[in-house]
Amino acid sequence: MTQISEAKQGKITKQMKDVAKNENIDVEIIRRRVASGKIVIPFNSIHSPKSLGIGKGLRVKVNANIGTSREHCDIKEEVEKAKVSMDAGAHAVMDLSTGGDLDKIRTSLLKTVDVSFGTVPIYQAGIEAIEKRGSIVDMTEDDMFHSVENHARQGVDFAVVHVGITKESVRRLQRQKRLIPMVSRGGAFHMAWILHNEQENPLYKNFDYLLEIAKEYDLTLSLGDGMRSGAVYDSNDRAKFQELLIIGELVEKAREKGVQTMVEGPGHMPLNDIQSNIEVMKKVTREAPYFVLGPLVTDIAPGYDHFVGGIGGALAGFCGADFLCYVTPAEHLSLPDKNDVREGVIATRIAAHAADLARGIDRDVDFNFSKAREDLNWDEMFALCIDPKKAKEYREKRLPLEDTNACSMCGKLCAIEMVKKYLKEEVKTLKKLLSYINNFFDYTLI
């Protein structure tokens, strides 16, 4: 049984109870939204990760992508990046490896990662086709489905499947003048295969078979955004919405069959396009959880794309996105190292929390932090902040020379201490004045 099948029968699973407790929401609300497909809980019992709810009414979650490339492959480094991701607070980790022994890398990471774990099975199918037959376009239908099932059997909790890349959507893309036709690697695999073989995408054509595999392992399907915009110039264009319309139909079919699905979104997108994109997506998919990369709100900041993605992610989360895929400083430049991974997770967690605050979630955390700041309670501030490690490093690197309660930015000129001091004196003066007045009235009454 899958989470959605259980929910439809009125049953509450342990994972639903965990999500309800973590989110401080009534478990019956969680069950109903899982049943309707508005919340997913990626949970493959073979892996048994921490329970994670993604979707309507829940906190915005953060995903960290790691993985080798054909240029650089070090399993120990990827395991370390997975640990860094979790230490920095990522709610999920995805392995996008394309170099080395992919099964060994994935099983090593599955043993390390105790949060929801995702993959893109088409990568392995394509790479093995290169090794066995010389080209990605020589993948067979069996290769594609075998890869999905292999990942699920190993314990993967959610998998990306680019089911919106079809013969029709590829034809439309060819007729459209996009600045950058396609930046999705998985999408490009499928597009090349369709054009070379002049056949329909097997994952779309035989979607029912894909659902059978997913249902057996309760594998949550993340319906990939192969047509996402790789430049703000191409944002919210016909190609993207054509794919979204196809995906919307498949979301409905998956729900009917008892398979959990979420939908992936852009990509490069200016701020003014984010709200309309999410509103259309939620309408077309009947409020399926939305998993967005960034969005990246400008193209011209390589080296700082974690900031760019954080800006877009905060607005996207406020507008209804449920799951933010992080972007690291190395985006568009190189394979990220563990420091890039940490920076990416922290930046995206800030975006997610900013979105939650705007939606009225976790405001008590900021209230308590501000109270600690007013009290100059550094231990409490460090305990509540998003990145205690970095905050402590900055504080200890340059402590104040005179007033150790304050910071070295102000020292004795600390606004908080100054106001506190004179407010106390004002209170003392007022108390003395009230005492004189009381004594006066006591005397006159005698």
N, C-alpha and C positions, 0 to 999 in steps of 0.2 A: 504493500500500500504506500501511496505517496502522501505528502503533507496535504496536498489539495484534495485528494480523494478522501482522506480521513475527515478533513474539514467539511466537505460536502455531506458526509454522513452524520455530521453533528458531533464528531469525536474530537477531543482536545488532546494533542500529543504533548510529550514532555518538552519538545522544542517550542511549541506554542506557549506553554507555561513559562518557559525561560524568557522568551521574547517579551511576554506581558510583564514579567517582573522587571526585566532590564529597562523597559520603556515606561514603566509605571502606568500601564493601560490595562483595562479590564480584559481578561483572557477571552471572553466571548466576542469582544470586538475584533481581537486578533484572529480568532477562528473564522468569523464571518468574512473578513477581508482576505484571508488565505483562500477560502472557498470561492470567492469571486475573482481571485487572481490579482487583487489590488496590493497584496503583500506576498512576497516569496520568502521562504526560509531554505536557502541552499544547504542541504544536509544529506550527504551520502553516508549511510550507516557504516560502510567499509572504512571511511576516514573518521567519521564521528567528530566533527569540529565543534567549537563553541557555537551555541545557537545564535544565529544572526537573522534578524528581520529587516527586510528592505521593502519600503513601500509607503503607502498612504498613512499619514499621521505619525510616522516614526521619525526618529532622528535621521539626519542625512548621514550616510555611511561613506567610508573612504576605502578605495582599493589601490594596492601598490603592484605595479608590474615589474617583474624581474625576469631573468632568463639570459641564456648564452646567445651568441651569434656565431656565424660561420667564421668570423674574423677573430673571435676571442671566446674561449671556452674553458671555464674553471669551476668545477662542481663545488669545491669548498667555498669559493667566492660567492656563488649563488646562495648557498646555505647561509652564509654570513649575512648576505643582503636580506634574506628572508627573516632572519632573526632581528636585524636592524629595523625592518618594516614593522614587525610586531612590537618591538620595544618603543618605537615612535608612535604607536597607537593605530596602525592600519587595522581595519575591520576585516579585510580580505586580502589575499595575495594571489596573483596570477603568474603562471609560468609561461613565458612566451619564447622559450628556447627554440633555436633553430640550428644550433651547432653541437656536435658531440653525440654521446649516447643518450638520446632523448628519453628513453624509458628509465634509464638509470638516474638521470637528473631528476625526472619527475617523481620517482619513488623515493629518492633521497629527500626531496623537498616535502613530500607528503608526510614523511616521518618527522620532519622538523616543524612544520606549520600546524598550529592547533586552531587556526581560524579558517573560515571558508576558503576553499582553494579552487581556482579556476584555470582553464587552459583553452587553447585554440587548436583543436584536433587536426584541422586541415593543414596546419604547418607540417605536422609529422607525415601526413599522407603525401604532401607535395615533395618533401625532402627525400622520403624513401623512394618516390617515383624517379627522382633525379638519379639516385644511387643505383636503382635496379634497371631503369629503362632509359635514362639519359635526359629526361625533361619533366617538368611539372605537369605539362599538358598531357602526359602519358599516364596520369593517374587513372585508375579504373573506379567505377562506382563502388565496387567492393572495398577498394582501398579507403575511400572516404568513410564509409560506414564502419569498417573495421577499426579505423582510428578512433572514431567516437566511442565505440563500444569498449575498446581497449582502455581508453582514459577512464571511462565510467567504472570499469571492472577494477581498476587500480585504486579507485577511491575519490576521484575528482568530484567536487560538489556542484560546480557549474561550468558549462562549456559554451564557447562562442560558436555559433553556426551562421554562416552568411547566406541565409535562405532568401534574402531579398534581391540577390544578384541573379536575375533570370534572363532568358533570351530577350524578353520584351524590354526590361529595364536597361540592358546593355545596348539595344538598338536605340532607345531614347537618348542614352548618354552619347552615343556616336553622333546623333543629330544635333546635340546641344554644344554650344561653344563655351566649354568650361576652361578657365585659366589653367587649372591642374586637374586633368580628368579623374584620377583616382590616387589616393594615398594609402588606402587600407591594404595591407599586405595580403590578408585573407581574401579580401574582395578581389584583388588583382589575380590571385591564384584561380578563382572561379571564373573571372571574366576571360582570362587567357584560355582556360579550358573550354569554355562555351564557344568562343570564337574559333578555336582550332578544331574542335570536334563537331561543331555545328549541331550541338545537342543541348537539351535543357539541363540546367543545374540539377544533379541527382538529389541533392538535399531538399530542393523544392519539389521536384517531380515526385519523389517518394517520401514526402514529409510524414506520411502515416507510419512508415517503417522507422523513420528517425524517432518518432514519438514512442514507438514500441520499445526501442532501446532505452530511451530516456526514462520511461515509466518503470522499467525493470529495476533501475538503480536509484530512482528518484533524483535523476540528474536534472538540475535546473538548466533550461536552455536560455542563453543570452543571445537574442536574435540580433546578429551583427550589423553594424552600420557601414557596409562596404562602400556606400555612396556618400559617406560623410565628406564635407567640404575640407579641402586641404589648404584653402586660402579664404580670407574673409570676403574676397570678391565673389566667391562661389556660394556664399551662405544662403540657406533657405531657397535653393533653386529647384527646378522641376525634377532633376534626377533624384535628389534627396527625398522629396515628397512622394515620388513614384515608388521608391523602395519602401517608404513608411506605409503606404497604402497596402502594399503586398504583405508586409509584416503584420499589419493590423488584422488582416484576415486569418493569418496563421496563428496569431495569439488566441483568437477565438477557438480555432480548431484544437489547439493544445489544451486549453482549459476544458473543453468537452471531453478530451481523452484522459484527463487527470494528470497533466504534465505542467509543472511550474515554468513560467516564462517571464523574462524581463526583456526590455528593449533598449538597444544601444543608440546613442545619439552623437551629434557633432561635438568635437571637431572645431575648426576655425570659424568663428562667428562674431560679428560686432555686437556690442552690448544691446543695441536697439532691436536685434533679431531674436534674442534669447527667449523673451516671454512668449512671442507668437509661436516660435518653434515648439515650445513645451505645451502650450495650449492645444495646438493642432495634434501633437503626439498623444496627449492624454485623451483627447476626444476620439481619435481614430482607433486607439487600442483599448478604450473603455477603462482608463486609469491603470494600465499596467505599470509596474515600477520602471523608472527611466534611469538608465546607466549612461552618464555622459563623460566624454573625455574633455576635461577642462570645464567649459569651452575656452578656447584660446581667443582672446578678444582683439589681438593685433598680431601681425605676422613679423614684426621687425625687432623682436627682442630676444634673439638667440642668446643663451647663457642665463636668461632671466625668465624663461618660460614657466617656471614654477610660480612666479608672481603673476604672470599673465593668466595662467590657468586658475590661480586662486581668485583673481578678480571675477573671471567668468563663472567660476564654480559657486561663489557666494550668491551671485544674482540668480544663477540657475537653480540653486537649492531653494532660494526664497520663492521662485516662481513655480516650483513643484518637482524639480529633479530629485531623485531619491538616493542616488549612488554616484559618487564622484570618482572617476579614475584619475589618479594623481598624474601630474606632469613634473618631471625633474628639470634641474638646470641644464642637463645634458641633452634634453629633447632636441631633435633635428641636428645634433652635432656628433654624438658618440654614444656608445653603450655606457649607461650610468654606473658609477662605482657606489660603494656603500654610503659615502657621504652625500652623494647626489640623491640616493634613495631616501635618506633621512630628511634632507631638505624638502624633497617633494612631498613626503607624507605630512610633515609639520605644516607646510604651506596649505595643503589641501584640507587638513583638519581645521585650520583656522577658518578657511572658507566655509566648511560644513557647519562649524559652530556659529559663525556669523549668520548663516542662513537660518539655523535653528532659533537663534535669538530673535530674529525678525519675525519668525513664526510663533513666538511665545514659548519656546521650549528652552529649558535650562537657564532661565534668567536668574534663578537663585544662585547659580555658580558665580556669575559676574557680580551680583550683589554682595556675596560673601567675600569675594576677592577685593572689591572696592572697600569694604569695611576693614579688611586686613590692611589695605594700603593706608587708610585713614589712621589706623592704629600703629602704622609702621611695623607691622608684624610680618617680618620677612619669612619666617618659617611657614606661616600659613599661606602667604602669597606663592611661595615655591611649591607648596603642596597642591594648590589649586590651578596653577598655570599650565598651559598646553605643553611647554617644553622646559621643565624644571632644570635640566642639565645645562642648557644654554643660559638660562637666567642666572643660575648660580655662578657660572663661569664669568659672566660679565660683572656681576657684583664683586666677586672675589679678586678679579683682575685689577680693579682700581677702587679700593675701599676709601671712604672719606678720611681725611687726616684728623679732623676735629670732632664732628658730630657723627659718631658711628651708627646712630639710629637712622640717619638720612642716607642719601646716596651721594657720590662724588660730583654729580651734576650741580647740586646746590649747596651741600654741606650745611653750614650754619644759616644759610639763606633759604632753607627748606620752607616752602609755602605752608605745608601741612603743620609743621611744628610752630611756625610763627603765628598762624591763625589760632592754633590750639592754645598757645600761651596767652595771647591777648583776649581771646574769648573767655578763658578761665579768669583773667583779671577782671573782665567786664562782669562776669557772673558774681565774683566776690564783691564788687562795688554795688551791684544790684541787691545782693543779699544784705549788705550793710545798710543800704538805703531802706530796705523793707524793715529791717530791725529797728531803725530810728523811727519809722512811721508807726510801727506797732507799739513801741515804747511811748510815743507821743499820745496815741489814743488811749493806751492804758493809763497814762498820767492824768489826762483830761477827764477820764471817767471817774477817777477817785474824787 
